[in-house]
Amino acid sequence: MNQRGPFWRLRDPERERLFREDLLRFLAEQEYWLILVVIDKKTHVERYAEAAWHPYHYCLAVLLERYAGFLHRFNAQGDVMAESRGGKEDQQLKAAYRQICENGTYCRSSSFFRQVLTSSEIKLKPKPANIAGLQVADLLAYPCKQELLLAEGRIQAPGDVFGKQICQTVAERFNRRYANGRAVGYGKVFLK
């Protein structure tokens, strides 16, 4: 976005154009599904006060419910990896993940998760490890979040930005309800 670090080369308009074309082609050609969970932290804390969940752990629970549901639908198993945020935060995230695997969530039992998740430990990798899946997730997170906030009436339209093209390219990749193909609540979740 800011064309810093190794991305300084994108300051050249032709290189930027070629990079964007390659990225959109890559996103269109790969096989994947997306689950986006966005929380309005301020509204959540105001609404629930002392009973409010830790916002990242709440998002993790909702995300894992959708991911495990997706795996159940296809009779598959999967793993969970996230980008490391630092010592204390990593330990808290690991504990929240373990808690979900051991005790379930308000909506799902622990067996629902244990049947499809290959590990009761979340894998955390730092950004410098350059894990392809984490890099792609990082690349998609901001434009997809912005699109969801726009749909929820939380932000103004950003104008003609590259993120719109990214969102158009991945629009059909969001997890959907099997019965009717609806992405809202399944692949796109907004929490308050």
Secondary structure, 3 states (H helix, E strand, C coil): CCCCHHHHHHHCHHHHHHHHHHHHHHHHHCCCCECEEEECHHHHHHHHHHHCCCHHHHHHHHHHHHHHHHHHHCCCCECCEEECCCHHHHHHHHHHHHHHHHHCCCCCCHHHHHCCECCCCCEEECHHHCCHHHHHHHHHHHHHHHHHHHHCCCCCCCCCCHHHHHHHHHHHHECCCCCCCCCECCCEEEEC
